[in-house]
């Protein structure tokens, strides 16, 4: 069986872009996730499993793991571990937090115009999103994926117009949250960084680099029609600046974008680790990374297939299996919203039901079918997480 052709018939296709993150197209590798939607421009929300506001809800007494382990070793009773409830209101925004938001306005003239035609396709087989944008005299093509093997979001942009007045404008920030300190933004080695502290949970750092690529679309044909002063450069510099809580990026022509997230739970120096991760990614290049990413997902889809005679139900099945493969790889496992959540309306981030690991079947249910689907490896995240709690 040609699995690529078979699985591709269940791809999610939008003739009009999703206007909110709740309807967005999703990508993930079990630890890092991203959502794409386009209310006015391309928006990417990036989430990571351990990036949470870790304040405990409705409890006053907590026992650190090392202390609890020593108590058990020396002998103790279950009463010593009873938590003490409190009456005061719980923190409103405790739970998972979106790491950052990237807004991309491709081929902009700096003039507000009507929304361009945007078609998008979520490829289940290759676990990536392809986007076609059609503007006047400009037809950018975008492909994006969250690397199956490393915590990196990669975005490849091609076919930007060679007209000189067209520019790519991007805005990089964290969704507003009045209960979390404002982020620290800085530029280091031509890379844009965002650092944010988390209540009771250390901090995380997002690092991003954009690499300009030669613009080749229609160059020879357009040069015959355009005066020199109207011709955009084949390859341009990337300019970055920080304005308040926003990083602003300006490029001309085609480019590749690399974005990764590291928390202080993973590395003593997350910034240094991000430099290392981006250096490795740039050395490999986006095409080579995509090839290895595709190989992981090809093996995933080869493990089983299902036909029940109803294409709508089959699409729901394969899309659900794709989301499981995107959400669960190993401990720690994500909570109720998996890796696919965004900010609430207003200046506060709050995932549904705080994004908790709720053990009243909410957490168990996604794994009921993984064994019959010949994907027992997806249960590892569940077993490892709960074993670690013990």
C-alpha positions, 0 to 999 in steps of 0.5 A: 500500500502507498501509505503516503497517498492513503493517509494524504486523503485525510489531510485537513484543508482550509480554503479560508484560514482559521481565524482563531487558535481554537480552530487552528492547525496543529503540529507537535513532537510530544514536548513542543507544539505549535498552532497556526491560524490567520485572523489578519496575518499568519499567527504561530503560537508555540507551547512547551510541556513544562512551561507552566504557572506552577502555583498550586490551586487550593492548597497550603501545604506542599512537600518537596520530593526530596523531603517526602522521600526522606520521610518515607525512608525514615518511616511516616504515616499517610496523615503526614502527606495530607494536603491542607485546603485553604479557602482563599481563591486559587490563582486565576491563571495557574497551569500551562502557558503559551511560550510565545506568539509569532505574527508574520505579515509576508510581502507587506507594503506597509498599507492595510489592505483586504485580507489576501487569499490564504489556503492551508493544508495540514499534511498528516503523513508529513506532519506539517502545514503548507500555506499558499498566500495570493496577493496582488503581484505576490504569491508567497508559499510557506511550509512549517513543521515541528521537528519530530527529533528536536524541539524546533519549529521550522518555517520555510518561506519562498516566492516573495515578490521581487518588487522592491516595496514588498517587505516581510514584517514579523512581530515576536512576543508573549501573550499578555498575562497580568499575573506573570512578569513581563518578558525580557527581550534581547538580541545576541549573535543575530538571534532574538531571545525572549526570557520569561519567569514562571511562578514557582517554576523557574524560567524558560527562554525562546530563541529565534534566528532568520536566515535570508535566502536568494529570491529566485521566483520570477527574477529573470522575467521581472527584471525585464519589466522593472526599472532597477530602482524598483527591483528588490535584492536577491538576498537581503539582511535581516533587521531586528529591534526591540520595542517594549515587549515586542521583537520586530523583524524586517526582511526582504525576499525569501527566508528560513526561520528556526525557533526553539525553546529551552527551560531551566529544567533542561539546562543550567544556561538555557541561552547557551543551550539555544545557541547550541541547538540553533548552531546544529540546526543551521549546520543541518539545514531546514531541508535535511531536518525535514527529511529526517522528520518525515522519516519519523512520521513515515514509520509512525504511519506504517504501523497500522491502517483502518478503513470502515467505509465512512471517509468522514469518520476515517478522517476523524480517526486519523486526525485524532491519531495524528494529534496523539502522535504529536502530543505523547512521546515521553514524560512529562506528559501534557495536561488536558489541552495537550500542546494546543492551547492559546491565550484567553480573551483579555490580559490573562492566559488561562487554559481550559480547566487550568490544563490539569492532569485530571485523573477522572478519565480525562487523562486516561481516555486518549490512551484507550485505543492506542494498543488496538491501533498498534501504537503502544509506544504512545502509552509510555508518556502516561505510564512514565508520568504517573510512575514518576508521581509515585 
